[in-house]
Amino acid sequence: MISAIVGTLLGSAVQLVLLVLGLLPTIDVSALPVAVPDSVRGVLSTLNWFVPFGDLVGILTVWIGLVLALNVALAVAQVVSIVSR
């Protein structure tokens, strides 16, 4: 019962987020006038030599996923404790 309620709430939240994202205009990122300054480009290339960018993105993705999972677990635990009172 609780899993059905949580599933419905999460599904509704995802649908709401997708609706809002669908209303936003699309942006062509390649057309944006963004240029990295030469001083920053040198630092980034040096940093990429020690920690490859692909590995850094993978590490950050796992870290963000774990933090998100922990927050969701804490929220569900709080809801369960409130409902069980």
Secondary structure, DSSP 8 states (H G I E B T S, - for coil): -HHHHHHHHHHHHHHHHHHHHHHS----GGGS-----HHHHHHHHHHHHHS-HHHHHHHHHHHHHHHHHHHHHHHHHHHHHHHT-
